[in-house]
Amino acid sequence: MEVTNGPNYPYYYVNQQGRKIFIRHGDRSEKATSIEQNNLLLRGLNKSFDALPTSIPLSDVSFTLMAATFKQKTGESFNYATDLTSMGFMTDDGQITNAGLLMSDQGLLKQSKIVCTRWKGNQKGSIDGDALDDAEFSDTSLITLLTNAETFVKVNSKKPWTIVGMTREERSDYPFKAVREVLVNALIHRDYQIRGSEVHVDMFDDRIEVMSPGGMMNGSRIQDLNLKKVPSMRRNEIIPDFFSRLHYMDRRGSGIQRILESYENFVEQPDFYSDDTIFWVTLPNRGVATLVKKNKKIEQNKEKTSQEFLEDVEIRYKSKLSEEFRQITVNKIMDFFNKYEFKYSFNRDALATHLKVTSHTASKYIQKCIKLGIMRKESRGIYFFNKLF
């Protein structure tokens, strides 16, 4: 029996055992989960989760960052008296909606969170089970979550994007436009009904993986679709509309195309995957990807450090460090070098944590190491150990 679509979601299959809701997953019809049932109920009410009111009054939250960003991006002042209601962040009777909680300075929706990790190597815990850097961002506006995640990617890229005039330089490991598009989509299209969930950003030597909770709205799988013809469907309505006003995203649903265009000269391409519960995007590191025209590997770390070379470096490092530091500090800096070697960037906070000193002291240590020729400054706040000294 074939049943056509209708507007009054959800529809129930009723028998003597009760009534059930079924939903399409690819080529399968399966019993809907409680979260899927809630989504169908919202569709029937012509509402999205971010539009639902909460019990939080306006007096418990603030929107300072949102108003300031709105002014900066649009040139218009944010009118609290009218815009909070007209844009969907507050109901007519003064109750904050879920969208309001997500955009407030306090970020009171607990599942609004991003967990970022820079792994050592190409697998999680593949080398000594250790991560080079990690951070967790929560309890703040979606705007701050986006900014913090972008900064994490930039700091942990060997060739980060830089500002040149009024534009960003794109000779980087990861194209800024693609990174922003993936992070924005992960924040605004994720399923916020899944409690205890968060967006994950995992960086490896050869790629970034961004995972967000919630599959495709229509139950399809993106890996089965033509990426040039993916339908634009919004799980949330208010947040995407506001982000488009801030020019963080395009209303036309052309984000996937912009991501693909960033890799048009490379063999390795972005990968998209989804199932019933997650949406996964993988961006290759362009610094080690294969150029189509040259048809060969562009490897930033072409020379593998041999054991003999490392042993020689350690001897010279220790000799140099002994000129400025006590032996206990020399040993700690050498442990730090063995962790990062020449391949990975670091900042003063990473050194401070490893040496168990203040950030100010770590900065002084870095300056001494630069003077000794052991470290070098790549860009503002980004350092590498130096082969040439």
C-alpha positions, 0 to 999 in steps of 0.5 A: 500500500502506498500512502501519499504525503500530507500536511498534517504531521504526524500520521499514525499506523493504528492496529489492536496493539496501539498506534505507531509512527513510522519514518523513512530512513533511506530505502527503509521505513522504521519506527520513529524514535522519540526525537523523530516523533517530536520533530514530526509534531513540530512540523505538524504545528508548522514550528521549529524547535528554536521557535518554541518558548521557554520558561526563561524571562527576558530579565535572566538573559542579555544580548549584548554580543548579538546586538553589537555584531548585528550593528557591525555586520548590517550597519543597523542598530538592534532595537530590543523593544521590537527586534527580539520579538519580530526576529523570534528570540522572544514571545509577545508575553516576554518569554525567551524562545530556544533561539533566544537562549542560543543567541544570548550572552549566557548560552543557557541551552546546555546542549549548545557546545563545541568540543575541539581536539587537535590529535597527533597524527591521523587517528585519535590517540594514534601516537602515545594516545595523546592530543596536542591541543583541546578545548571545550566551548559552552555557556555562551552565544552561538556567535562566540562558539563560532568565533572560538571554533574558527580560532581553534582551527586557525591556531592548530593549522601549520599554515593558517589563513591570514588577513591581507588588506580586506580579505583573507589569504587563502594559501592555507591548510584549510580554506576559511570559507569552507571552514566557516561554512561547515562550522556555521551549518553544524551550529544552526542545522544541528538537532538541539533536542538531543540532550547531552550532545555537542558539535565535535571538531577533530583536527588531524595531520591530514584533515578536519572532521566536524560532526553535528547531532542530527541527520538529514531532515527528510531521512535521506543520506547525503552520501547517496545524493548528488551534491550539486542538487542537495535540497535546502531543508532547515531543521531550525528556522530562526537561527539560520535567518539571523545568521544570514542577516549577519552574512555568516551564511547564504540564504540560497543554500549554496554552502556545499558548492562553496566548500567544493569550490575551495578544493577544485584543484585537488584530488582529495575532496571534502567528504559528506556523510549522514545517518539517522543521528549525525551529520559528518563533514571531512575537509582535507588538509590542502597542505598535504593534498594532491594537486590535480595539475601537478599530480604529486604530493605537496608535503610540508613535512617532506623530510622525515626526521630520522632517529640519528637526526633527532639525537643530534638535535637533542644534543645541540638543544640541550647544549644551547638551553643550558646557557639560559635555563636550569637543568630541570627546565631544560629537561621539561623543554626537551619533553615538550620538544619530543611531543611537538617536534618540528611538525606541530605548532604551539602557543605560550599556553601550551608551553605554560601548561606543560612546564606548569608555569604562568603564561607570562613566564612561558612567554619569557621562555619562548623569547629566550628560545627564539634568541637561542635559535631553538624556536621561531615565530610563525605568526602572532602567537604561533611558534614552531621548534626550529631546525636551523640554528 
